[in-house]
């Protein structure tokens, strides 16, 4: 049995969209997976919409132009909206580099939206480089890498900024948990 929560807090029957935004390799997927596991243990119904996974299914027709990136965020935001309005906690982990696109998704969700900036310096992300993106960009075989040769617009007023270069995964998830 799940304990009751205070008014305004996230309860097990409440749908929400938790939107992780940040540079490639900043830790969005890692935090999304860890948070999803914690929420499930507490009795929440959870779906994770990971940007890399979504691009292989829902948005595989899109490239990386500004308009395609915008459409990618719109599609992810729409699916998250449908799920969250039906009582699912949706965790979106996607770069979503443009502030106005994230604000459009926020407006669609109303008070069911929580934006979390997964923050790490580009140098740290390049050291992590789990996908080889930064190495390919340095080698000249990849152009338009967000935060390097394509813009990333950090959120102005996110519900939380998580500096993943300073915190462990567990410390980061604890901070997110407190906000929720």
VMD Tcl script that builds the backbone (N, CA, C; Angstrom):
set m [mol new atoms 540]
animate dup $m
set s [atomselect $m all]
$s set {name element resname resid chain x y z} {
  {N N UNK 1 A 0.843 -1.184 0.000}
  {CA C UNK 1 A 0.000 0.000 0.000}
  {C C UNK 1 A 0.885 1.242 0.000}
  {N N UNK 2 A 0.540 2.198 -0.854}
  {CA C UNK 2 A 1.306 3.433 -0.953}
  {C C UNK 2 A 0.730 4.451 0.022}
  {N N UNK 3 A 1.611 5.117 0.746}
  {CA C UNK 3 A 1.184 6.122 1.723}
  {C C UNK 3 A 0.589 7.329 1.013}
  {N N UNK 4 A -0.402 7.999 1.617}
  {CA C UNK 4 A -0.959 9.222 1.034}
  {C C UNK 4 A 0.113 10.294 0.948}
  {N N UNK 5 A -0.072 11.194 -0.006}
  {CA C UNK 5 A 0.893 12.275 -0.171}
  {C C UNK 5 A 0.210 13.599 0.112}
  {N N UNK 6 A 1.007 14.611 0.396}
  {CA C UNK 6 A 0.480 15.935 0.697}
  {C C UNK 6 A -0.164 16.537 -0.546}
  {N N UNK 7 A -1.171 17.408 -0.370}
  {CA C UNK 7 A -1.785 18.081 -1.520}
  {C C UNK 7 A -0.725 18.794 -2.348}
  {N N UNK 8 A -0.850 18.690 -3.664}
  {CA C UNK 8 A 0.115 19.319 -4.561}
  {C C UNK 8 A 1.299 18.433 -4.875}
  {N N UNK 9 A 1.500 17.366 -4.122}
  {CA C UNK 9 A 2.599 16.446 -4.375}
  {C C UNK 9 A 2.178 15.416 -5.407}
  {N N UNK 10 A 3.132 14.715 -5.925}
  {CA C UNK 10 A 2.870 13.659 -6.884}
  {C C UNK 10 A 2.355 12.435 -6.155}
  {N N UNK 11 A 1.171 11.994 -6.496}
  {CA C UNK 11 A 0.587 10.794 -5.922}
  {C C UNK 11 A 0.566 9.680 -6.951}
  {N N UNK 12 A 0.415 8.422 -6.528}
  {CA C UNK 12 A 0.485 7.273 -7.421}
  {C C UNK 12 A -0.523 7.276 -8.564}
  {N N UNK 13 A -1.628 7.993 -8.449}
  {CA C UNK 13 A -2.621 8.026 -9.525}
  {C C UNK 13 A -2.474 9.262 -10.403}
  {N N UNK 14 A -1.505 10.121 -10.080}
  {CA C UNK 14 A -1.339 11.374 -10.810}
  {C C UNK 14 A -0.382 11.210 -11.977}
  {N N UNK 15 A -0.840 11.603 -13.147}
  {CA C UNK 15 A 0.046 11.613 -14.296}
  {C C UNK 15 A 0.850 12.891 -14.331}
  {N N UNK 16 A 2.084 12.771 -14.720}
  {CA C UNK 16 A 2.985 13.912 -14.863}
  {C C UNK 16 A 3.947 13.616 -15.991}
  {N N UNK 17 A 4.506 14.673 -16.538}
  {CA C UNK 17 A 5.613 14.524 -17.468}
  {C C UNK 17 A 6.834 15.162 -16.835}
  {N N UNK 18 A 7.864 14.373 -16.695}
  {CA C UNK 18 A 9.140 14.840 -16.160}
  {C C UNK 18 A 10.086 14.893 -17.353}
  {N N UNK 19 A 10.477 16.092 -17.733}
  {CA C UNK 19 A 11.211 16.318 -18.968}
  {C C UNK 19 A 12.679 16.602 -18.651}
  {N N UNK 20 A 13.550 15.636 -18.958}
  {CA C UNK 20 A 14.992 15.822 -18.794}
  {C C UNK 20 A 15.552 16.415 -20.075}
  {N N UNK 21 A 16.212 17.545 -19.969}
  {CA C UNK 21 A 16.871 18.172 -21.106}
  {C C UNK 21 A 18.329 18.423 -20.741}
  {N N UNK 22 A 19.202 18.319 -21.718}
  {CA C UNK 22 A 20.622 18.561 -21.486}
  {C C UNK 22 A 21.437 18.100 -22.672}
  {N N UNK 23 A 22.703 18.375 -22.617}
  {CA C UNK 23 A 23.606 18.002 -23.708}
  {C C UNK 23 A 23.679 16.482 -23.870}
  {N N UNK 24 A 24.087 16.024 -25.051}
  {CA C UNK 24 A 24.341 14.591 -25.217}
  {C C UNK 24 A 25.377 14.120 -24.188}
  {N N UNK 25 A 25.119 12.997 -23.563}
  {CA C UNK 25 A 26.002 12.372 -22.569}
  {C C UNK 25 A 26.045 13.116 -21.236}
  {N N UNK 26 A 25.043 13.958 -20.974}
  {CA C UNK 26 A 25.000 14.667 -19.691}
  {C C UNK 26 A 24.435 13.800 -18.575}
  {N N UNK 27 A 23.747 12.701 -18.920}
  {CA C UNK 27 A 23.218 11.801 -17.903}
  {C C UNK 27 A 21.701 11.659 -17.912}
  {N N UNK 28 A 21.053 12.151 -18.933}
  {CA C UNK 28 A 19.577 12.118 -18.996}
  {C C UNK 28 A 19.031 10.698 -18.924}
  {N N UNK 29 A 19.540 9.803 -19.736}
  {CA C UNK 29 A 19.039 8.428 -19.772}
  {C C UNK 29 A 19.323 7.702 -18.466}
  {N N UNK 30 A 20.493 7.901 -17.914}
  {CA C UNK 30 A 20.856 7.270 -16.646}
  {C C UNK 30 A 19.908 7.708 -15.529}
  {N N UNK 31 A 19.657 9.007 -15.445}
  {CA C UNK 31 A 18.755 9.510 -14.409}
  {C C UNK 31 A 17.319 9.064 -14.668}
  {N N UNK 32 A 16.901 9.054 -15.926}
  {CA C UNK 32 A 15.542 8.620 -16.255}
  {C C UNK 32 A 15.323 7.173 -15.827}
  {N N UNK 33 A 16.299 6.316 -16.091}
  {CA C UNK 33 A 16.182 4.900 -15.708}
  {C C UNK 33 A 16.131 4.741 -14.200}
  {N N UNK 34 A 16.998 5.444 -13.493}
  {CA C UNK 34 A 17.024 5.348 -12.040}
  {C C UNK 34 A 15.770 5.899 -11.395}
  {N N UNK 35 A 15.283 7.024 -11.889}
  {CA C UNK 35 A 14.057 7.601 -11.349}
  {C C UNK 35 A 12.864 6.698 -11.639}
  {N N UNK 36 A 12.804 6.154 -12.852}
  {CA C UNK 36 A 11.700 5.252 -13.211}
  {C C UNK 36 A 11.662 4.053 -12.268}
  {N N UNK 37 A 12.819 3.476 -11.981}
  {CA C UNK 37 A 12.871 2.325 -11.075}
  {C C UNK 37 A 12.361 2.706 -9.688}
  {N N UNK 38 A 12.773 3.865 -9.187}
  {CA C UNK 38 A 12.325 4.295 -7.854}
  {C C UNK 38 A 10.816 4.537 -7.845}
  {N N UNK 39 A 10.303 5.180 -8.875}
  {CA C UNK 39 A 8.862 5.442 -8.946}
  {C C UNK 39 A 8.064 4.136 -9.014}
  {N N UNK 40 A 8.544 3.178 -9.788}
  {CA C UNK 40 A 7.846 1.890 -9.892}
  {C C UNK 40 A 7.826 1.166 -8.548}
  {N N UNK 41 A 8.939 1.232 -7.817}
  {CA C UNK 41 A 8.982 0.602 -6.489}
  {C C UNK 41 A 7.961 1.229 -5.542}
  {N N UNK 42 A 7.627 2.485 -5.788}
  {CA C UNK 42 A 6.672 3.197 -4.939}
  {C C UNK 42 A 5.228 3.049 -5.443}
  {N N UNK 43 A 5.027 2.263 -6.495}
  {CA C UNK 43 A 3.670 1.994 -6.966}
  {C C UNK 43 A 3.162 2.862 -8.099}
  {N N UNK 44 A 4.026 3.661 -8.697}
  {CA C UNK 44 A 3.620 4.524 -9.808}
  {C C UNK 44 A 3.642 3.750 -11.126}
  {N N UNK 45 A 2.754 4.147 -12.023}
  {CA C UNK 45 A 2.793 3.639 -13.403}
  {C C UNK 45 A 3.681 4.599 -14.175}
  {N N UNK 46 A 4.733 4.062 -14.800}
  {CA C UNK 46 A 5.772 4.897 -15.392}
  {C C UNK 46 A 6.090 4.433 -16.810}
  {N N UNK 47 A 6.298 5.399 -17.688}
  {CA C UNK 47 A 6.836 5.148 -19.024}
  {C C UNK 47 A 8.024 6.070 -19.225}
  {N N UNK 48 A 9.076 5.553 -19.850}
  {CA C UNK 48 A 10.233 6.364 -20.195}
  {C C UNK 48 A 10.253 6.526 -21.709}
  {N N UNK 49 A 10.312 7.771 -22.147}
  {CA C UNK 49 A 10.470 8.075 -23.564}
  {C C UNK 49 A 11.889 8.607 -23.745}
  {N N UNK 50 A 12.791 7.715 -24.103}
  {CA C UNK 50 A 14.193 8.083 -24.293}
  {C C UNK 50 A 14.401 8.566 -25.723}
  {N N UNK 51 A 15.057 9.686 -25.877}
  {CA C UNK 51 A 15.257 10.286 -27.187}
  {C C UNK 51 A 15.873 9.352 -28.208}
  {N N UNK 52 A 16.873 8.581 -27.816}
  {CA C UNK 52 A 17.520 7.661 -28.756}
  {C C UNK 52 A 16.573 6.550 -29.182}
  {N N UNK 53 A 15.802 6.030 -28.258}
  {CA C UNK 53 A 14.852 4.958 -28.577}
  {C C UNK 53 A 13.722 5.496 -29.445}
  {N N UNK 54 A 13.208 6.668 -29.093}
  {CA C UNK 54 A 12.124 7.274 -29.873}
  {C C UNK 54 A 12.569 7.509 -31.306}
  {N N UNK 55 A 13.816 7.928 -31.488}
  {CA C UNK 55 A 14.314 8.194 -32.846}
  {C C UNK 55 A 14.410 6.918 -33.695}
  {N N UNK 56 A 14.477 5.761 -33.075}
  {CA C UNK 56 A 14.516 4.527 -33.861}
  {C C UNK 56 A 13.127 4.017 -34.215}
  {N N UNK 57 A 12.081 4.593 -33.623}
  {CA C UNK 57 A 10.717 4.126 -33.875}
  {C C UNK 57 A 9.796 5.256 -34.316}
  {N N UNK 58 A 9.473 6.148 -33.415}
  {CA C UNK 58 A 8.468 7.184 -33.654}
  {C C UNK 58 A 8.946 8.294 -34.583}
  {N N UNK 59 A 10.222 8.610 -34.541}
  {CA C UNK 59 A 10.713 9.747 -35.332}
  {C C UNK 59 A 11.874 9.361 -36.246}
  {N N UNK 60 A 11.901 8.120 -36.696}
  {CA C UNK 60 A 13.027 7.689 -37.539}
  {C C UNK 60 A 13.051 8.401 -38.886}
  {N N UNK 61 A 11.950 9.047 -39.254}
  {CA C UNK 61 A 11.887 9.789 -40.510}
  {C C UNK 61 A 12.529 11.175 -40.407}
  {N N UNK 62 A 12.943 11.564 -39.217}
  {CA C UNK 62 A 13.472 12.906 -38.998}
  {C C UNK 62 A 14.994 12.918 -38.952}
  {N N UNK 63 A 15.544 14.011 -39.418}
  {CA C UNK 63 A 16.990 14.223 -39.326}
  {C C UNK 63 A 17.300 15.123 -38.147}
  {N N UNK 64 A 18.316 15.980 -38.315}
  {CA C UNK 64 A 18.757 16.824 -37.208}
  {C C UNK 64 A 18.771 18.308 -37.564}
  {N N UNK 65 A 17.993 18.695 -38.580}
  {CA C UNK 65 A 17.828 20.119 -38.855}
  {C C UNK 65 A 17.036 20.730 -37.701}
  {N N UNK 66 A 17.030 22.050 -37.639}
  {CA C UNK 66 A 16.264 22.704 -36.564}
  {C C UNK 66 A 14.797 22.282 -36.624}
  {N N UNK 67 A 14.209 22.251 -37.819}
  {CA C UNK 67 A 12.792 21.898 -37.936}
  {C C UNK 67 A 12.559 20.434 -37.561}
  {N N UNK 68 A 13.477 19.549 -37.941}
  {CA C UNK 68 A 13.320 18.139 -37.571}
  {C C UNK 68 A 13.477 17.944 -36.064}
  {N N UNK 69 A 14.408 18.654 -35.457}
  {CA C UNK 69 A 14.563 18.562 -34.000}
  {C C UNK 69 A 13.300 19.083 -33.310}
  {N N UNK 70 A 12.750 20.144 -33.857}
  {CA C UNK 70 A 11.515 20.718 -33.317}
  {C C UNK 70 A 10.371 19.704 -33.409}
  {N N UNK 71 A 10.235 19.053 -34.558}
  {CA C UNK 71 A 9.177 18.058 -34.746}
  {C C UNK 71 A 9.386 16.852 -33.828}
  {N N UNK 72 A 10.632 16.466 -33.616}
  {CA C UNK 72 A 10.943 15.373 -32.698}
  {C C UNK 72 A 10.413 15.690 -31.297}
  {N N UNK 73 A 10.683 16.894 -30.819}
  {CA C UNK 73 A 10.226 17.307 -29.492}
  {C C UNK 73 A 8.702 17.376 -29.455}
  {N N UNK 74 A 8.092 17.886 -30.506}
  {CA C UNK 74 A 6.623 17.956 -30.557}
  {C C UNK 74 A 6.002 16.564 -30.440}
  {N N UNK 75 A 6.531 15.606 -31.177}
  {CA C UNK 75 A 5.970 14.250 -31.144}
  {C C UNK 75 A 6.143 13.605 -29.772}
  {N N UNK 76 A 7.335 13.741 -29.223}
  {CA C UNK 76 A 7.572 13.183 -27.888}
  {C C UNK 76 A 6.648 13.871 -26.882}
  {N N UNK 77 A 6.527 15.185 -26.981}
  {CA C UNK 77 A 5.665 15.931 -26.080}
  {C C UNK 77 A 4.210 15.525 -26.193}
  {N N UNK 78 A 3.748 15.264 -27.403}
  {CA C UNK 78 A 2.354 14.864 -27.600}
  {C C UNK 78 A 2.091 13.487 -26.989}
  {N N UNK 79 A 2.981 12.541 -27.216}
  {CA C UNK 79 A 2.813 11.204 -26.631}
  {C C UNK 79 A 2.847 11.311 -25.103}
  {N N UNK 80 A 3.778 12.095 -24.579}
  {CA C UNK 80 A 3.858 12.283 -23.123}
  {C C UNK 80 A 2.570 12.901 -22.589}
  {N N UNK 81 A 2.018 13.847 -23.310}
  {CA C UNK 81 A 0.761 14.482 -22.908}
  {C C UNK 81 A -0.365 13.452 -22.834}
  {N N UNK 82 A -0.492 12.619 -23.855}
  {CA C UNK 82 A -1.546 11.600 -23.861}
  {C C UNK 82 A -1.412 10.654 -22.673}
  {N N UNK 83 A -0.195 10.209 -22.424}
  {CA C UNK 83 A 0.025 9.276 -21.322}
  {C C UNK 83 A -0.199 9.942 -19.966}
  {N N UNK 84 A 0.368 11.130 -19.787}
  {CA C UNK 84 A 0.293 11.775 -18.467}
  {C C UNK 84 A -1.127 12.183 -18.116}
  {N N UNK 85 A -1.920 12.571 -19.084}
  {CA C UNK 85 A -3.305 12.944 -18.759}
  {C C UNK 85 A -4.140 11.726 -18.382}
  {N N UNK 86 A -3.590 10.539 -18.610}
  {CA C UNK 86 A -4.262 9.296 -18.253}
  {C C UNK 86 A -3.600 8.598 -17.075}
  {N N UNK 87 A -2.914 9.364 -16.232}
  {CA C UNK 87 A -2.419 8.841 -14.972}
  {C C UNK 87 A -1.047 8.189 -14.998}
  {N N UNK 88 A -0.321 8.335 -16.084}
  {CA C UNK 88 A 1.019 7.749 -16.186}
  {C C UNK 88 A 2.049 8.829 -15.870}
  {N N UNK 89 A 3.089 8.463 -15.142}
  {CA C UNK 89 A 4.233 9.351 -14.978}
  {C C UNK 89 A 5.152 9.071 -16.162}
  {N N UNK 90 A 5.350 10.082 -16.978}
  {CA C UNK 90 A 6.159 9.941 -18.186}
  {C C UNK 90 A 7.477 10.665 -17.960}
  {N N UNK 91 A 8.554 9.949 -18.170}
  {CA C UNK 91 A 9.882 10.547 -18.045}
  {C C UNK 91 A 10.462 10.628 -19.447}
  {N N UNK 92 A 10.668 11.857 -19.915}
  {CA C UNK 92 A 11.238 12.091 -21.244}
  {C C UNK 92 A 12.699 12.470 -21.081}
  {N N UNK 93 A 13.549 11.743 -21.761}
  {CA C UNK 93 A 14.988 12.023 -21.720}
  {C C UNK 93 A 15.440 12.309 -23.142}
  {N N UNK 94 A 15.422 13.588 -23.497}
  {CA C UNK 94 A 15.849 13.953 -24.854}
  {C C UNK 94 A 16.544 15.309 -24.803}
  {N N UNK 95 A 17.512 15.480 -25.667}
  {CA C UNK 95 A 18.302 16.706 -25.679}
  {C C UNK 95 A 17.387 17.924 -25.734}
  {N N UNK 96 A 16.423 17.921 -26.630}
  {CA C UNK 96 A 15.481 19.035 -26.818}
  {C C UNK 96 A 16.195 20.382 -26.686}
  {N N UNK 97 A 17.000 20.735 -27.693}
  {CA C UNK 97 A 17.924 21.849 -27.549}
  {C C UNK 97 A 17.311 23.241 -27.545}
  {N N UNK 98 A 16.064 23.382 -28.017}
  {CA C UNK 98 A 15.511 24.728 -28.168}
  {C C UNK 98 A 14.456 25.030 -27.108}
  {N N UNK 99 A 14.683 26.131 -26.416}
  {CA C UNK 99 A 13.837 26.553 -25.305}
  {C C UNK 99 A 12.378 26.707 -25.717}
  {N N UNK 100 A 12.118 27.328 -26.863}
  {CA C UNK 100 A 10.726 27.569 -27.263}
  {C C UNK 100 A 9.975 26.264 -27.519}
  {N N UNK 101 A 10.666 25.238 -27.986}
  {CA C UNK 101 A 10.017 23.936 -28.191}
  {C C UNK 101 A 9.626 23.308 -26.853}
  {N N UNK 102 A 10.516 23.405 -25.875}
  {CA C UNK 102 A 10.198 22.871 -24.549}
  {C C UNK 102 A 9.051 23.650 -23.913}
  {N N UNK 103 A 9.023 24.952 -24.118}
  {CA C UNK 103 A 7.935 25.766 -23.572}
  {C C UNK 103 A 6.602 25.422 -24.225}
  {N N UNK 104 A 6.620 25.077 -25.495}
  {CA C UNK 104 A 5.399 24.644 -26.181}
  {C C UNK 104 A 4.873 23.345 -25.558}
  {N N UNK 105 A 5.781 22.428 -25.263}
  {CA C UNK 105 A 5.381 21.173 -24.620}
  {C C UNK 105 A 4.857 21.455 -23.213}
  {N N UNK 106 A 5.509 22.337 -22.482}
  {CA C UNK 106 A 5.059 22.710 -21.137}
  {C C UNK 106 A 3.621 23.243 -21.200}
  {N N UNK 107 A 3.350 24.113 -22.161}
  {CA C UNK 107 A 2.014 24.706 -22.287}
  {C C UNK 107 A 0.960 23.635 -22.564}
  {N N UNK 108 A 1.310 22.629 -23.347}
  {CA C UNK 108 A 0.392 21.534 -23.652}
  {C C UNK 108 A 0.018 20.773 -22.377}
  {N N UNK 109 A 0.963 20.625 -21.474}
  {CA C UNK 109 A 0.781 19.826 -20.263}
  {C C UNK 109 A 0.176 20.595 -19.091}
  {N N UNK 110 A 0.333 21.885 -19.075}
  {CA C UNK 110 A -0.136 22.655 -17.924}
  {C C UNK 110 A 0.669 22.305 -16.683}
  {N N UNK 111 A -0.017 22.084 -15.572}
  {CA C UNK 111 A 0.681 21.832 -14.310}
  {C C UNK 111 A 1.177 20.396 -14.166}
  {N N UNK 112 A 1.054 19.599 -15.203}
  {CA C UNK 112 A 1.563 18.219 -15.178}
  {C C UNK 112 A 3.001 18.143 -15.697}
  {N N UNK 113 A 3.679 19.259 -15.866}
  {CA C UNK 113 A 5.003 19.281 -16.498}
  {C C UNK 113 A 6.071 19.706 -15.499}
  {N N UNK 114 A 7.179 18.987 -15.492}
  {CA C UNK 114 A 8.316 19.310 -14.638}
  {C C UNK 114 A 9.579 19.224 -15.498}
  {N N UNK 115 A 10.238 20.356 -15.689}
  {CA C UNK 115 A 11.449 20.405 -16.513}
  {C C UNK 115 A 12.685 20.308 -15.626}
  {N N UNK 116 A 13.548 19.367 -15.964}
  {CA C UNK 116 A 14.782 19.179 -15.221}
  {C C UNK 116 A 15.958 19.326 -16.181}
  {N N UNK 117 A 16.811 20.289 -15.872}
  {CA C UNK 117 A 18.003 20.505 -16.690}
  {C C UNK 117 A 19.127 19.619 -16.152}
  {N N UNK 118 A 19.487 18.627 -16.926}
  {CA C UNK 118 A 20.588 17.732 -16.576}
  {C C UNK 118 A 21.845 18.426 -17.092}
  {N N UNK 119 A 22.555 19.038 -16.176}
  {CA C UNK 119 A 23.625 19.962 -16.517}
  {C C UNK 119 A 24.999 19.338 -16.306}
  {N N UNK 120 A 25.804 19.418 -17.339}
  {CA C UNK 120 A 27.208 19.028 -17.255}
  {C C UNK 120 A 27.952 19.811 -18.337}
  {N N UNK 121 A 29.156 20.271 -18.044}
  {CA C UNK 121 A 29.925 20.986 -19.064}
  {C C UNK 121 A 30.193 20.094 -20.275}
  {N N UNK 122 A 30.279 20.721 -21.431}
  {CA C UNK 122 A 30.497 19.961 -22.663}
  {C C UNK 122 A 31.775 19.119 -22.583}
  {N N UNK 123 A 32.780 19.600 -21.854}
  {CA C UNK 123 A 34.032 18.840 -21.715}
  {C C UNK 123 A 33.802 17.528 -20.966}
  {N N UNK 124 A 32.958 17.569 -19.955}
  {CA C UNK 124 A 32.631 16.358 -19.196}
  {C C UNK 124 A 31.820 15.407 -20.067}
  {N N UNK 125 A 30.871 15.950 -20.794}
  {CA C UNK 125 A 30.065 15.113 -21.698}
  {C C UNK 125 A 30.961 14.449 -22.739}
  {N N UNK 126 A 31.924 15.187 -23.248}
  {CA C UNK 126 A 32.845 14.635 -24.246}
  {C C UNK 126 A 33.709 13.528 -23.641}
  {N N UNK 127 A 34.075 13.663 -22.358}
  {CA C UNK 127 A 34.841 12.602 -21.686}
  {C C UNK 127 A 34.002 11.344 -21.532}
  {N N UNK 128 A 32.723 11.511 -21.245}
  {CA C UNK 128 A 31.825 10.360 -21.099}
  {C C UNK 128 A 31.587 9.707 -22.451}
  {N N UNK 129 A 31.238 10.475 -23.430}
  {CA C UNK 129 A 31.042 10.099 -24.842}
  {C C UNK 129 A 30.639 8.644 -25.060}
  {N N UNK 130 A 29.622 8.199 -24.369}
  {CA C UNK 130 A 29.186 6.802 -24.448}
  {C C UNK 130 A 28.720 6.397 -25.846}
  {N N UNK 131 A 28.338 7.370 -26.665}
  {CA C UNK 131 A 27.839 7.076 -28.013}
  {C C UNK 131 A 28.870 7.352 -29.102}
  {N N UNK 132 A 30.012 7.914 -28.733}
  {CA C UNK 132 A 31.031 8.244 -29.721}
  {C C UNK 132 A 30.732 9.496 -30.528}
  {N N UNK 133 A 29.756 10.283 -30.085}
  {CA C UNK 133 A 29.356 11.476 -30.837}
  {C C UNK 133 A 30.448 12.538 -30.865}
  {N N UNK 134 A 31.022 12.796 -29.715}
  {CA C UNK 134 A 32.034 13.855 -29.635}
  {C C UNK 134 A 33.284 13.465 -30.411}
  {N N UNK 135 A 33.656 12.186 -30.364}
  {CA C UNK 135 A 34.812 11.704 -31.134}
  {C C UNK 135 A 34.549 11.846 -32.629}
  {N N UNK 136 A 33.336 11.502 -33.061}
  {CA C UNK 136 A 32.995 11.635 -34.481}
  {C C UNK 136 A 32.978 13.101 -34.905}
  {N N UNK 137 A 32.509 13.981 -34.032}
  {CA C UNK 137 A 32.495 15.407 -34.350}
  {C C UNK 137 A 33.917 15.930 -34.479}
  {N N UNK 138 A 34.801 15.529 -33.548}
  {CA C UNK 138 A 36.206 15.961 -33.615}
  {C C UNK 138 A 36.889 15.439 -34.875}
  {N N UNK 139 A 36.495 14.234 -35.303}
  {CA C UNK 139 A 37.087 13.635 -36.498}
  {C C UNK 139 A 36.517 14.222 -37.787}
  {N N UNK 140 A 35.470 15.015 -37.667}
  {CA C UNK 140 A 34.878 15.641 -38.839}
  {C C UNK 140 A 33.799 14.822 -39.535}
  {N N UNK 141 A 33.424 13.691 -38.957}
  {CA C UNK 141 A 32.400 12.855 -39.596}
  {C C UNK 141 A 30.993 13.133 -39.073}
  {N N UNK 142 A 30.872 14.035 -38.100}
  {CA C UNK 142 A 29.567 14.405 -37.557}
  {C C UNK 142 A 29.516 15.918 -37.439}
  {N N UNK 143 A 28.472 16.488 -38.005}
  {CA C UNK 143 A 28.270 17.935 -37.939}
  {C C UNK 143 A 26.922 18.197 -37.280}
  {N N UNK 144 A 26.832 19.293 -36.535}
  {CA C UNK 144 A 25.580 19.648 -35.879}
  {C C UNK 144 A 25.410 19.007 -34.521}
  {N N UNK 145 A 26.510 18.768 -33.812}
  {CA C UNK 145 A 26.425 18.180 -32.476}
  {C C UNK 145 A 25.988 19.264 -31.492}
  {N N UNK 146 A 24.884 19.013 -30.825}
  {CA C UNK 146 A 24.319 19.980 -29.896}
  {C C UNK 146 A 25.329 20.337 -28.814}
  {N N UNK 147 A 25.519 21.628 -28.637}
  {CA C UNK 147 A 26.429 22.130 -27.613}
  {C C UNK 147 A 27.842 22.321 -28.104}
  {N N UNK 148 A 28.138 21.803 -29.306}
  {CA C UNK 148 A 29.477 21.960 -29.869}
  {C C UNK 148 A 29.398 22.831 -31.115}
  {N N UNK 149 A 28.782 22.336 -32.169}
  {CA C UNK 149 A 28.625 23.137 -33.376}
  {C C UNK 149 A 27.156 23.318 -33.771}
  {N N UNK 150 A 26.272 23.102 -32.820}
  {CA C UNK 150 A 24.848 23.403 -32.952}
  {C C UNK 150 A 24.397 23.901 -31.585}
  {N N UNK 151 A 23.450 24.829 -31.538}
  {CA C UNK 151 A 23.109 25.453 -30.252}
  {C C UNK 151 A 22.374 24.545 -29.278}
  {N N UNK 152 A 22.567 24.826 -28.006}
  {CA C UNK 152 A 21.740 24.284 -26.932}
  {C C UNK 152 A 21.323 25.460 -26.074}
  {N N UNK 153 A 20.017 25.645 -25.919}
  {CA C UNK 153 A 19.469 26.733 -25.119}
  {C C UNK 153 A 19.038 26.170 -23.768}
  {N N UNK 154 A 19.841 26.420 -22.761}
  {CA C UNK 154 A 19.530 25.921 -21.416}
  {C C UNK 154 A 18.236 26.544 -20.917}
  {N N UNK 155 A 17.476 25.801 -20.115}
  {CA C UNK 155 A 16.243 26.354 -19.557}
  {C C UNK 155 A 16.532 27.577 -18.688}
  {N N UNK 156 A 15.591 28.504 -18.690}
  {CA C UNK 156 A 15.728 29.706 -17.862}
  {C C UNK 156 A 15.173 29.452 -16.459}
  {N N UNK 157 A 14.027 28.791 -16.370}
  {CA C UNK 157 A 13.380 28.551 -15.082}
  {C C UNK 157 A 12.939 27.098 -14.939}
  {N N UNK 158 A 13.869 26.160 -15.008}
  {CA C UNK 158 A 13.450 24.760 -14.819}
  {C C UNK 158 A 13.062 24.531 -13.362}
  {N N UNK 159 A 12.321 23.489 -13.123}
  {CA C UNK 159 A 11.990 23.138 -11.752}
  {C C UNK 159 A 13.233 22.700 -10.977}
  {N N UNK 160 A 14.238 22.208 -11.702}
  {CA C UNK 160 A 15.473 21.760 -11.049}
  {C C UNK 160 A 16.616 21.732 -12.054}
  {N N UNK 161 A 17.806 22.095 -11.586}
  {CA C UNK 161 A 19.048 21.898 -12.337}
  {C C UNK 161 A 19.845 20.853 -11.578}
  {N N UNK 162 A 20.234 19.790 -12.277}
  {CA C UNK 162 A 20.997 18.706 -11.659}
  {C C UNK 162 A 22.395 18.699 -12.261}
  {N N UNK 163 A 23.402 19.118 -11.507}
  {CA C UNK 163 A 24.783 19.125 -12.010}
  {C C UNK 163 A 25.409 17.727 -11.916}
  {N N UNK 164 A 25.234 16.935 -12.952}
  {CA C UNK 164 A 25.662 15.535 -12.900}
  {C C UNK 164 A 27.177 15.366 -12.841}
  {N N UNK 165 A 27.923 16.403 -13.109}
  {CA C UNK 165 A 29.375 16.330 -12.985}
  {C C UNK 165 A 29.824 16.512 -11.534}
  {N N UNK 166 A 28.894 16.918 -10.663}
  {CA C UNK 166 A 29.213 17.121 -9.249}
  {C C UNK 166 A 28.514 16.135 -8.320}
  {N N UNK 167 A 27.462 15.481 -8.808}
  {CA C UNK 167 A 26.652 14.594 -7.966}
  {C C UNK 167 A 26.711 13.169 -8.481}
  {N N UNK 168 A 26.556 12.225 -7.575}
  {CA C UNK 168 A 26.414 10.830 -7.999}
  {C C UNK 168 A 25.022 10.651 -8.595}
  {N N UNK 169 A 24.801 9.522 -9.231}
  {CA C UNK 169 A 23.478 9.224 -9.778}
  {C C UNK 169 A 22.449 9.224 -8.654}
  {N N UNK 170 A 22.764 8.573 -7.544}
  {CA C UNK 170 A 21.819 8.491 -6.432}
  {C C UNK 170 A 21.525 9.866 -5.841}
  {N N UNK 171 A 22.543 10.703 -5.679}
  {CA C UNK 171 A 22.329 12.065 -5.172}
  {C C UNK 171 A 21.446 12.864 -6.128}
  {N N UNK 172 A 21.666 12.669 -7.419}
  {CA C UNK 172 A 20.861 13.363 -8.428}
  {C C UNK 172 A 19.397 12.932 -8.343}
  {N N UNK 173 A 19.181 11.642 -8.243}
  {CA C UNK 173 A 17.808 11.127 -8.159}
  {C C UNK 173 A 17.141 11.592 -6.858}
  {N N UNK 174 A 17.900 11.662 -5.782}
  {CA C UNK 174 A 17.349 12.179 -4.524}
  {C C UNK 174 A 16.875 13.624 -4.687}
  {N N UNK 175 A 17.641 14.439 -5.393}
  {CA C UNK 175 A 17.236 15.832 -5.623}
  {C C UNK 175 A 15.950 15.893 -6.433}
  {N N UNK 176 A 15.865 15.068 -7.462}
  {CA C UNK 176 A 14.666 15.040 -8.311}
  {C C UNK 176 A 13.468 14.577 -7.477}
  {N N UNK 177 A 13.677 13.571 -6.670}
  {CA C UNK 177 A 12.612 13.031 -5.819}
  {C C UNK 177 A 12.041 14.119 -4.914}
  {N N UNK 178 A 12.920 14.941 -4.361}
  {CA C UNK 178 A 12.475 16.026 -3.474}
  {C C UNK 178 A 11.598 17.036 -4.217}
  {N N UNK 179 A 11.938 17.321 -5.460}
  {CA C UNK 179 A 11.141 18.258 -6.256}
  {C C UNK 179 A 9.769 17.664 -6.570}
  {N N UNK 180 A 9.728 16.375 -6.825}
  {CA C UNK 180 A 8.456 15.730 -7.160}
  {C C UNK 180 A 7.580 15.593 -5.931}
}
mol reanalyze $m
mol bondsrecalc $m
mol representation Tube
mol addrep $m
